[in-house]
Amino acid sequence: MIYSLDRLNEMADGDQDFINSVVLVFLEEVPGDLELLEKAITNKDYALTYQYAHKIKPNVDLLGMEKTREAALEIETLGKNEGDFSKIETVFKLLKIDVNQVVAELRNDFSL
């Protein structure tokens, strides 16, 4: 398991509905944002690469996905600074694997 609910549990203070709603938002938004990020990278669009990585970052952070957050931050920074797209593509592959794994795990763990 590459996600952790520790931070979310601390924020929720026992409110399972809050945890469920954060998980649902993650499942509803992040896969679509990931697709849009991939399209931006394919099109070598720095601005959109930055925007979608920036949007994904807090969602993975809430679920304690530290390695994934670091990958999103690196993509975000490279997009903002118009960095090397081959590096962006390499980091994105890892980000995509992690996000897809967590989506599957959350669907299973929360019976969604």
N, CA, C and O atoms as CSV, one atom per row, in Angstrom:
chain,resi,resn,atom,element,x,y,z
A,1,MET,N,N,0.855,-1.177,0.000
A,1,MET,CA,C,0.000,0.000,0.000
A,1,MET,C,C,0.903,1.243,0.000
A,1,MET,O,O,1.798,1.370,0.835
A,2,ILE,N,N,0.657,2.142,-0.935
A,2,ILE,CA,C,1.490,3.344,-1.008
A,2,ILE,C,C,0.750,4.598,-0.539
A,2,ILE,O,O,1.253,5.712,-0.688
A,3,TYR,N,N,-0.412,4.417,0.011
A,3,TYR,CA,C,-1.102,5.567,0.590
A,3,TYR,C,C,-1.293,5.327,2.076
A,3,TYR,O,O,-1.233,4.195,2.554
A,4,SER,N,N,-1.523,6.409,2.792
A,4,SER,CA,C,-1.736,6.338,4.225
A,4,SER,C,C,-2.860,7.301,4.594
A,4,SER,O,O,-2.928,8.425,4.096
A,5,LEU,N,N,-3.714,6.847,5.453
A,5,LEU,CA,C,-4.823,7.702,5.898
A,5,LEU,C,C,-4.503,8.438,7.192
A,5,LEU,O,O,-5.383,9.069,7.779
A,6,ASP,N,N,-3.258,8.366,7.643
A,6,ASP,CA,C,-2.896,8.985,8.921
A,6,ASP,C,C,-3.220,10.478,8.958
A,6,ASP,O,O,-3.886,10.943,9.882
A,7,ARG,N,N,-2.760,11.220,7.973
A,7,ARG,CA,C,-3.003,12.671,7.939
A,7,ARG,C,C,-4.499,12.950,7.837
A,7,ARG,O,O,-5.027,13.841,8.503
A,8,LEU,N,N,-5.162,12.183,7.002
A,8,LEU,CA,C,-6.598,12.369,6.811
A,8,LEU,C,C,-7.367,12.047,8.089
A,8,LEU,O,O,-8.300,12.765,8.445
A,9,ASN,N,N,-6.987,10.979,8.779
A,9,ASN,CA,C,-7.632,10.631,10.047
A,9,ASN,C,C,-7.434,11.728,11.086
A,9,ASN,O,O,-8.339,12.040,11.860
A,10,GLU,N,N,-6.245,12.303,11.091
A,10,GLU,CA,C,-5.970,13.394,12.029
A,10,GLU,C,C,-6.849,14.601,11.729
A,10,GLU,O,O,-7.393,15.223,12.642
A,11,MET,N,N,-6.985,14.926,10.456
A,11,MET,CA,C,-7.828,16.058,10.057
A,11,MET,C,C,-9.300,15.773,10.329
A,11,MET,O,O,-10.046,16.661,10.742
A,12,ALA,N,N,-9.712,14.535,10.096
A,12,ALA,CA,C,-11.124,14.162,10.208
A,12,ALA,C,C,-11.599,14.070,11.649
A,12,ALA,O,O,-12.785,14.245,11.927
A,13,ASP,N,N,-10.680,13.795,12.564
A,13,ASP,CA,C,-11.022,13.672,13.976
A,13,ASP,C,C,-12.195,12.720,14.184
A,13,ASP,O,O,-13.144,13.022,14.907
A,14,GLY,N,N,-12.102,11.547,13.523
A,14,GLY,CA,C,-13.128,10.522,13.697
A,14,GLY,C,C,-14.319,10.627,12.766
A,14,GLY,O,O,-15.229,9.802,12.847
A,15,ASP,N,N,-14.340,11.598,11.900
A,15,ASP,CA,C,-15.465,11.805,10.982
A,15,ASP,C,C,-15.269,10.959,9.713
A,15,ASP,O,O,-14.601,11.375,8.767
A,16,GLN,N,N,-15.863,9.776,9.720
A,16,GLN,CA,C,-15.699,8.856,8.590
A,16,GLN,C,C,-16.308,9.412,7.309
A,16,GLN,O,O,-15.815,9.126,6.217
A,17,ASP,N,N,-17.365,10.196,7.425
A,17,ASP,CA,C,-17.961,10.814,6.234
A,17,ASP,C,C,-16.965,11.752,5.546
A,17,ASP,O,O,-16.904,11.809,4.318
A,18,PHE,N,N,-16.194,12.478,6.339
A,18,PHE,CA,C,-15.179,13.361,5.786
A,18,PHE,C,C,-14.126,12.547,5.027
A,18,PHE,O,O,-13.753,12.898,3.908
A,19,ILE,N,N,-13.658,11.480,5.629
A,19,ILE,CA,C,-12.656,10.615,4.982
A,19,ILE,C,C,-13.215,10.061,3.683
A,19,ILE,O,O,-12.545,10.079,2.650
A,20,ASN,N,N,-14.445,9.568,3.739
A,20,ASN,CA,C,-15.070,9.019,2.528
A,20,ASN,C,C,-15.191,10.074,1.433
A,20,ASN,O,O,-14.974,9.780,0.257
A,21,SER,N,N,-15.538,11.299,1.818
A,21,SER,CA,C,-15.701,12.346,0.808
A,21,SER,C,C,-14.360,12.711,0.176
A,21,SER,O,O,-14.304,12.962,-1.028
A,22,VAL,N,N,-13.284,12.747,0.953
A,22,VAL,CA,C,-11.957,13.037,0.395
A,22,VAL,C,C,-11.537,11.923,-0.562
A,22,VAL,O,O,-10.989,12.191,-1.631
A,23,VAL,N,N,-11.791,10.694,-0.182
A,23,VAL,CA,C,-11.455,9.554,-1.048
A,23,VAL,C,C,-12.260,9.627,-2.343
A,23,VAL,O,O,-11.718,9.403,-3.426
A,24,LEU,N,N,-13.538,9.935,-2.235
A,24,LEU,CA,C,-14.373,10.041,-3.440
A,24,LEU,C,C,-13.901,11.164,-4.360
A,24,LEU,O,O,-13.856,10.994,-5.578
A,25,VAL,N,N,-13.553,12.301,-3.782
A,25,VAL,CA,C,-13.035,13.411,-4.593
A,25,VAL,C,C,-11.751,12.980,-5.292
A,25,VAL,O,O,-11.561,13.272,-6.473
A,26,PHE,N,N,-10.877,12.294,-4.580
A,26,PHE,CA,C,-9.643,11.799,-5.181
A,26,PHE,C,C,-9.960,10.902,-6.377
A,26,PHE,O,O,-9.387,11.063,-7.455
A,27,LEU,N,N,-10.877,9.958,-6.173
A,27,LEU,CA,C,-11.223,9.010,-7.239
A,27,LEU,C,C,-11.918,9.683,-8.419
A,27,LEU,O,O,-11.777,9.242,-9.560
A,28,GLU,N,N,-12.664,10.743,-8.147
A,28,GLU,CA,C,-13.388,11.436,-9.213
A,28,GLU,C,C,-12.492,12.399,-9.987
A,28,GLU,O,O,-12.659,12.556,-11.196
A,29,GLU,N,N,-11.550,13.040,-9.312
A,29,GLU,CA,C,-10.783,14.104,-9.946
A,29,GLU,C,C,-9.405,13.686,-10.444
A,29,GLU,O,O,-9.014,14.042,-11.556
A,30,VAL,N,N,-8.677,12.944,-9.642
A,30,VAL,CA,C,-7.268,12.711,-9.958
A,30,VAL,C,C,-7.050,11.897,-11.239
A,30,VAL,O,O,-6.161,12.248,-12.015
A,31,PRO,N,N,-7.813,10.830,-11.501
A,31,PRO,CA,C,-7.580,10.120,-12.769
A,31,PRO,C,C,-7.776,11.012,-14.003
A,31,PRO,O,O,-7.017,10.906,-14.966
A,32,GLY,N,N,-8.778,11.883,-13.980
A,32,GLY,CA,C,-9.001,12.804,-15.093
A,32,GLY,C,C,-7.884,13.828,-15.200
A,32,GLY,O,O,-7.427,14.146,-16.298
A,33,ASP,N,N,-7.444,14.346,-14.052
A,33,ASP,CA,C,-6.329,15.294,-14.057
A,33,ASP,C,C,-5.053,14.623,-14.562
A,33,ASP,O,O,-4.249,15.246,-15.255
A,34,LEU,N,N,-4.877,13.364,-14.216
A,34,LEU,CA,C,-3.712,12.617,-14.681
A,34,LEU,C,C,-3.725,12.483,-16.206
A,34,LEU,O,O,-2.693,12.632,-16.861
A,35,GLU,N,N,-4.901,12.203,-16.760
A,35,GLU,CA,C,-5.024,12.119,-18.228
A,35,GLU,C,C,-4.714,13.458,-18.876
A,35,GLU,O,O,-4.023,13.514,-19.893
A,36,LEU,N,N,-5.223,14.539,-18.289
A,36,LEU,CA,C,-4.961,15.868,-18.836
A,36,LEU,C,C,-3.483,16.237,-18.705
A,36,LEU,O,O,-2.924,16.889,-19.587
A,37,LEU,N,N,-2.862,15.827,-17.622
A,37,LEU,CA,C,-1.427,16.058,-17.447
A,37,LEU,C,C,-0.640,15.297,-18.510
A,37,LEU,O,O,0.305,15.828,-19.094
A,38,GLU,N,N,-1.036,14.056,-18.756
A,38,GLU,CA,C,-0.352,13.254,-19.773
A,38,GLU,C,C,-0.482,13.903,-21.150
A,38,GLU,O,O,0.478,13.935,-21.921
A,39,LYS,N,N,-1.659,14.415,-21.451
A,39,LYS,CA,C,-1.882,15.088,-22.734
A,39,LYS,C,C,-1.024,16.352,-22.832
A,39,LYS,O,O,-0.450,16.638,-23.882
A,40,ALA,N,N,-0.942,17.108,-21.728
A,40,ALA,CA,C,-0.122,18.321,-21.718
A,40,ALA,C,C,1.348,17.980,-21.944
A,40,ALA,O,O,2.054,18.692,-22.657
A,41,ILE,N,N,1.801,16.894,-21.338
A,41,ILE,CA,C,3.191,16.466,-21.510
A,41,ILE,C,C,3.424,16.008,-22.950
A,41,ILE,O,O,4.439,16.350,-23.557
A,42,THR,N,N,2.494,15.242,-23.487
A,42,THR,CA,C,2.607,14.790,-24.874
A,42,THR,C,C,2.692,15.982,-25.820
A,42,THR,O,O,3.447,15.953,-26.791
A,43,ASN,N,N,1.915,17.032,-25.537
A,43,ASN,CA,C,1.902,18.236,-26.373
A,43,ASN,C,C,3.025,19.216,-26.027
A,43,ASN,O,O,3.147,20.278,-26.638
A,44,LYS,N,N,3.843,18.843,-25.036
A,44,LYS,CA,C,4.944,19.701,-24.585
A,44,LYS,C,C,4.456,21.109,-24.221
A,44,LYS,O,O,5.065,22.118,-24.578
A,45,ASP,N,N,3.347,21.130,-23.505
A,45,ASP,CA,C,2.731,22.378,-23.063
A,45,ASP,C,C,3.158,22.637,-21.611
A,45,ASP,O,O,2.621,22.039,-20.678
A,46,TYR,N,N,4.120,23.525,-21.442
A,46,TYR,CA,C,4.654,23.788,-20.109
A,46,TYR,C,C,3.598,24.316,-19.145
A,46,TYR,O,O,3.526,23.874,-17.999
A,47,ALA,N,N,2.784,25.254,-19.603
A,47,ALA,CA,C,1.797,25.886,-18.718
A,47,ALA,C,C,0.800,24.861,-18.183
A,47,ALA,O,O,0.529,24.821,-16.983
A,48,LEU,N,N,0.258,24.036,-19.071
A,48,LEU,CA,C,-0.712,23.024,-18.625
A,48,LEU,C,C,-0.041,21.929,-17.807
A,48,LEU,O,O,-0.638,21.401,-16.868
A,49,THR,N,N,1.190,21.587,-18.155
A,49,THR,CA,C,1.934,20.601,-17.360
A,49,THR,C,C,2.054,21.101,-15.923
A,49,THR,O,O,1.801,20.364,-14.971
A,50,TYR,N,N,2.440,22.349,-15.789
A,50,TYR,CA,C,2.547,22.959,-14.459
A,50,TYR,C,C,1.195,22.935,-13.741
A,50,TYR,O,O,1.112,22.522,-12.585
A,51,GLN,N,N,0.139,23.379,-14.428
A,51,GLN,CA,C,-1.178,23.494,-13.796
A,51,GLN,C,C,-1.709,22.155,-13.297
A,51,GLN,O,O,-2.200,22.066,-12.172
A,52,TYR,N,N,-1.615,21.114,-14.121
A,52,TYR,CA,C,-2.176,19.822,-13.702
A,52,TYR,C,C,-1.331,19.145,-12.643
A,52,TYR,O,O,-1.873,18.485,-11.756
A,53,ALA,N,N,-0.025,19.290,-12.712
A,53,ALA,CA,C,0.822,18.742,-11.650
A,53,ALA,C,C,0.531,19.469,-10.338
A,53,ALA,O,O,0.481,18.850,-9.275
A,54,HIS,N,N,0.343,20.775,-10.420
A,54,HIS,CA,C,0.018,21.582,-9.246
A,54,HIS,C,C,-1.320,21.151,-8.644
A,54,HIS,O,O,-1.478,21.139,-7.424
A,55,LYS,N,N,-2.264,20.804,-9.482
A,55,LYS,CA,C,-3.592,20.381,-9.021
A,55,LYS,C,C,-3.570,18.983,-8.390
A,55,LYS,O,O,-4.305,18.719,-7.440
A,56,ILE,N,N,-2.736,18.103,-8.914
A,56,ILE,CA,C,-2.650,16.735,-8.405
A,56,ILE,C,C,-1.923,16.687,-7.057
A,56,ILE,O,O,-2.269,15.891,-6.184
A,57,LYS,N,N,-0.939,17.523,-6.904
A,57,LYS,CA,C,-0.053,17.474,-5.730
A,57,LYS,C,C,-0.780,17.469,-4.381
A,57,LYS,O,O,-0.481,16.599,-3.563
A,58,PRO,N,N,-1.715,18.381,-4.097
A,58,PRO,CA,C,-2.347,18.351,-2.775
A,58,PRO,C,C,-3.232,17.121,-2.558
A,58,PRO,O,O,-3.409,16.672,-1.426
A,59,ASN,N,N,-3.781,16.583,-3.638
A,59,ASN,CA,C,-4.612,15.386,-3.501
A,59,ASN,C,C,-3.791,14.177,-3.071
A,59,ASN,O,O,-4.222,13.408,-2.212
A,60,VAL,N,N,-2.623,14.007,-3.655
A,60,VAL,CA,C,-1.785,12.872,-3.264
A,60,VAL,C,C,-1.173,13.123,-1.885
A,60,VAL,O,O,-0.919,12.183,-1.132
A,61,ASP,N,N,-0.941,14.389,-1.562
A,61,ASP,CA,C,-0.394,14.735,-0.250
A,61,ASP,C,C,-1.375,14.377,0.858
A,61,ASP,O,O,-0.970,13.863,1.901
A,62,LEU,N,N,-2.663,14.643,0.643
A,62,LEU,CA,C,-3.685,14.311,1.646
A,62,LEU,C,C,-3.710,12.827,1.975
A,62,LEU,O,O,-4.048,12.431,3.091
A,63,LEU,N,N,-3.350,12.012,0.993
A,63,LEU,CA,C,-3.373,10.566,1.208
A,63,LEU,C,C,-1.996,10.028,1.600
A,63,LEU,O,O,-1.744,8.826,1.514
A,64,GLY,N,N,-1.119,10.916,2.026
A,64,GLY,CA,C,0.182,10.492,2.541
A,64,GLY,C,C,1.081,9.842,1.503
A,64,GLY,O,O,1.957,9.049,1.849
A,65,MET,N,N,0.874,10.168,0.250
A,65,MET,CA,C,1.662,9.584,-0.837
A,65,MET,C,C,2.896,10.458,-1.075
A,65,MET,O,O,2.970,11.187,-2.064
A,66,GLU,N,N,3.854,10.374,-0.163
A,66,GLU,CA,C,4.996,11.289,-0.164
A,66,GLU,C,C,5.819,11.193,-1.450
A,66,GLU,O,O,6.157,12.217,-2.045
A,67,LYS,N,N,6.141,9.983,-1.879
A,67,LYS,CA,C,6.937,9.797,-3.092
A,67,LYS,C,C,6.199,10.347,-4.316
A,67,LYS,O,O,6.812,10.926,-5.212
A,68,THR,N,N,4.906,10.164,-4.340
A,68,THR,CA,C,4.082,10.647,-5.444
A,68,THR,C,C,3.977,12.167,-5.410
A,68,THR,O,O,3.994,12.818,-6.454
A,69,ARG,N,N,3.869,12.733,-4.205
A,69,ARG,CA,C,3.838,14.190,-4.056
A,69,ARG,C,C,5.144,14.796,-4.558
A,69,ARG,O,O,5.139,15.828,-5.229
A,70,GLU,N,N,6.261,14.150,-4.230
A,70,GLU,CA,C,7.556,14.640,-4.703
A,70,GLU,C,C,7.637,14.602,-6.225
A,70,GLU,O,O,8.189,15.514,-6.839
A,71,ALA,N,N,7.090,13.553,-6.836
A,71,ALA,CA,C,7.077,13.448,-8.304
A,71,ALA,C,C,6.222,14.568,-8.904
A,71,ALA,O,O,6.623,15.205,-9.878
A,72,ALA,N,N,5.050,14.803,-8.324
A,72,ALA,CA,C,4.176,15.879,-8.819
A,72,ALA,C,C,4.853,17.233,-8.667
A,72,ALA,O,O,4.757,18.080,-9.555
A,73,LEU,N,N,5.541,17.441,-7.542
A,73,LEU,CA,C,6.258,18.696,-7.315
A,73,LEU,C,C,7.376,18.872,-8.347
A,73,LEU,O,O,7.582,19.971,-8.861
A,74,GLU,N,N,8.089,17.794,-8.645
A,74,GLU,CA,C,9.167,17.884,-9.635
A,74,GLU,C,C,8.617,18.233,-11.019
A,74,GLU,O,O,9.187,19.063,-11.727
A,75,ILE,N,N,7.509,17.596,-11.400
A,75,ILE,CA,C,6.872,17.904,-12.689
A,75,ILE,C,C,6.376,19.345,-12.691
A,75,ILE,O,O,6.556,20.073,-13.668
A,76,GLU,N,N,5.759,19.744,-11.602
A,76,GLU,CA,C,5.253,21.113,-11.473
A,76,GLU,C,C,6.399,22.122,-11.653
A,76,GLU,O,O,6.268,23.090,-12.402
A,77,THR,N,N,7.505,21.889,-10.968
A,77,THR,CA,C,8.659,22.791,-11.038
A,77,THR,C,C,9.260,22.820,-12.440
A,77,THR,O,O,9.575,23.886,-12.969
A,78,LEU,N,N,9.416,21.636,-13.035
A,78,LEU,CA,C,9.965,21.577,-14.394
A,78,LEU,C,C,9.036,22.268,-15.391
A,78,LEU,O,O,9.502,22.930,-16.318
A,79,GLY,N,N,7.734,22.118,-15.204
A,79,GLY,CA,C,6.779,22.789,-16.083
A,79,GLY,C,C,6.846,24.297,-15.922
A,79,GLY,O,O,6.843,25.037,-16.907
A,80,LYS,N,N,6.906,24.744,-14.690
A,80,LYS,CA,C,6.952,26.181,-14.405
A,80,LYS,C,C,8.226,26.818,-14.965
A,80,LYS,O,O,8.201,27.931,-15.490
A,81,ASN,N,N,9.340,26.090,-14.841
A,81,ASN,CA,C,10.641,26.622,-15.269
A,81,ASN,C,C,11.015,26.222,-16.694
A,81,ASN,O,O,12.142,26.436,-17.139
A,82,GLU,N,N,10.034,25.632,-17.409
A,82,GLU,CA,C,10.260,25.160,-18.782
A,82,GLU,C,C,11.504,24.280,-18.863
A,82,GLU,O,O,12.415,24.504,-19.659
A,83,GLY,N,N,11.493,23.267,-17.997
A,83,GLY,CA,C,12.614,22.333,-17.906
A,83,GLY,C,C,12.587,21.278,-18.999
A,83,GLY,O,O,11.822,21.364,-19.959
A,84,ASP,N,N,13.435,20.293,-18.827
A,84,ASP,CA,C,13.641,19.215,-19.795
A,84,ASP,C,C,12.408,18.301,-19.868
A,84,ASP,O,O,12.048,17.663,-18.878
A,85,PHE,N,N,11.775,18.242,-21.022
A,85,PHE,CA,C,10.567,17.418,-21.147
A,85,PHE,C,C,10.870,15.927,-21.048
A,85,PHE,O,O,9.996,15.159,-20.646
A,86,SER,N,N,12.070,15.495,-21.399
A,86,SER,CA,C,12.378,14.077,-21.241
A,86,SER,C,C,12.403,13.717,-19.755
A,86,SER,O,O,12.007,12.611,-19.386
A,87,LYS,N,N,12.859,14.626,-18.902
A,87,LYS,CA,C,12.835,14.405,-17.454
A,87,LYS,C,C,11.389,14.398,-16.954
A,87,LYS,O,O,11.021,13.565,-16.126
A,88,ILE,N,N,10.577,15.321,-17.455
A,88,ILE,CA,C,9.158,15.356,-17.091
A,88,ILE,C,C,8.500,14.028,-17.456
A,88,ILE,O,O,7.753,13.466,-16.656
A,89,GLU,N,N,8.772,13.529,-18.650
A,89,GLU,CA,C,8.177,12.267,-19.106
A,89,GLU,C,C,8.597,11.104,-18.219
A,89,GLU,O,O,7.780,10.239,-17.901
A,90,THR,N,N,9.860,11.076,-17.818
A,90,THR,CA,C,10.360,10.002,-16.950
A,90,THR,C,C,9.679,10.033,-15.590
A,90,THR,O,O,9.229,9.001,-15.092
A,91,VAL,N,N,9.604,11.209,-14.993
A,91,VAL,CA,C,8.982,11.342,-13.670
A,91,VAL,C,C,7.486,11.049,-13.765
A,91,VAL,O,O,6.911,10.450,-12.856
A,92,PHE,N,N,6.856,11.471,-14.862
A,92,PHE,CA,C,5.425,11.239,-15.032
A,92,PHE,C,C,5.097,9.745,-15.030
A,92,PHE,O,O,4.080,9.336,-14.468
A,93,LYS,N,N,5.945,8.936,-15.650
A,93,LYS,CA,C,5.695,7.487,-15.681
A,93,LYS,C,C,5.557,6.934,-14.265
A,93,LYS,O,O,4.681,6.110,-14.005
A,94,LEU,N,N,6.411,7.380,-13.355
A,94,LEU,CA,C,6.341,6.927,-11.965
A,94,LEU,C,C,5.090,7.455,-11.273
A,94,LEU,O,O,4.429,6.730,-10.528
A,95,LEU,N,N,4.773,8.712,-11.523
A,95,LEU,CA,C,3.569,9.320,-10.959
A,95,LEU,C,C,2.327,8.558,-11.400
A,95,LEU,O,O,1.448,8.262,-10.591
A,96,LYS,N,N,2.264,8.246,-12.675
A,96,LYS,CA,C,1.099,7.553,-13.233
A,96,LYS,C,C,0.934,6.161,-12.615
A,96,LYS,O,O,-0.180,5.757,-12.279
A,97,ILE,N,N,2.029,5.440,-12.470
A,97,ILE,CA,C,1.971,4.100,-11.864
A,97,ILE,C,C,1.425,4.198,-10.445
A,97,ILE,O,O,0.533,3.442,-10.062
A,98,ASP,N,N,1.970,5.141,-9.663
A,98,ASP,CA,C,1.534,5.295,-8.269
A,98,ASP,C,C,0.063,5.677,-8.175
A,98,ASP,O,O,-0.686,5.084,-7.398
A,99,VAL,N,N,-0.349,6.656,-8.957
A,99,VAL,CA,C,-1.749,7.108,-8.896
A,99,VAL,C,C,-2.693,5.974,-9.297
A,99,VAL,O,O,-3.702,5.745,-8.631
A,100,ASN,N,N,-2.374,5.273,-10.369
A,100,ASN,CA,C,-3.240,4.174,-10.806
A,100,ASN,C,C,-3.310,3.063,-9.768
A,100,ASN,O,O,-4.363,2.454,-9.578
A,101,GLN,N,N,-2.188,2.795,-9.093
A,101,GLN,CA,C,-2.185,1.772,-8.044
A,101,GLN,C,C,-3.069,2.207,-6.878
A,101,GLN,O,O,-3.837,1.404,-6.349
A,102,VAL,N,N,-2.965,3.465,-6.478
A,102,VAL,CA,C,-3.756,3.952,-5.350
A,102,VAL,C,C,-5.236,4.003,-5.704
A,102,VAL,O,O,-6.080,3.703,-4.858
A,103,VAL,N,N,-5.565,4.373,-6.925
A,103,VAL,CA,C,-6.967,4.367,-7.354
A,103,VAL,C,C,-7.534,2.958,-7.190
A,103,VAL,O,O,-8.627,2.789,-6.650
A,104,ALA,N,N,-6.803,1.954,-7.651
A,104,ALA,CA,C,-7.263,0.564,-7.522
A,104,ALA,C,C,-7.374,0.159,-6.059
A,104,ALA,O,O,-8.349,-0.479,-5.662
A,105,GLU,N,N,-6.376,0.529,-5.251
A,105,GLU,CA,C,-6.409,0.180,-3.828
A,105,GLU,C,C,-7.576,0.851,-3.106
A,105,GLU,O,O,-8.256,0.219,-2.297
A,106,LEU,N,N,-7.806,2.129,-3.398
A,106,LEU,CA,C,-8.905,2.835,-2.732
A,106,LEU,C,C,-10.260,2.246,-3.124
A,106,LEU,O,O,-11.140,2.077,-2.280
A,107,ARG,N,N,-10.419,1.938,-4.405
A,107,ARG,CA,C,-11.682,1.323,-4.834
A,107,ARG,C,C,-11.915,0.006,-4.090
A,107,ARG,O,O,-13.039,-0.294,-3.688
A,108,ASN,N,N,-10.869,-0.761,-3.912
A,108,ASN,CA,C,-10.970,-2.023,-3.207
A,108,ASN,C,C,-11.181,-1.802,-1.703
A,108,ASN,O,O,-12.092,-2.381,-1.111
A,109,ASP,N,N,-10.341,-0.967,-1.092
A,109,ASP,CA,C,-10.395,-0.767,0.345
A,109,ASP,C,C,-11.686,-0.098,0.814
A,109,ASP,O,O,-12.142,-0.339,1.932
A,110,PHE,N,N,-12.277,0.744,-0.041
A,110,PHE,CA,C,-13.506,1.452,0.328
A,110,PHE,C,C,-14.724,0.855,-0.364
A,110,PHE,O,O,-15.820,1.412,-0.295
A,111,SER,N,N,-14.528,-0.287,-1.036
A,111,SER,CA,C,-15.616,-0.992,-1.731
A,111,SER,C,C,-16.359,-0.063,-2.696
A,111,SER,O,O,-17.587,0.008,-2.671
A,112,LEU,N,N,-15.619,0.638,-3.534
A,112,LEU,CA,C,-16.221,1.583,-4.479
A,112,LEU,C,C,-16.090,1.081,-5.905
A,112,LEU,O,O,-16.540,1.747,-6.837
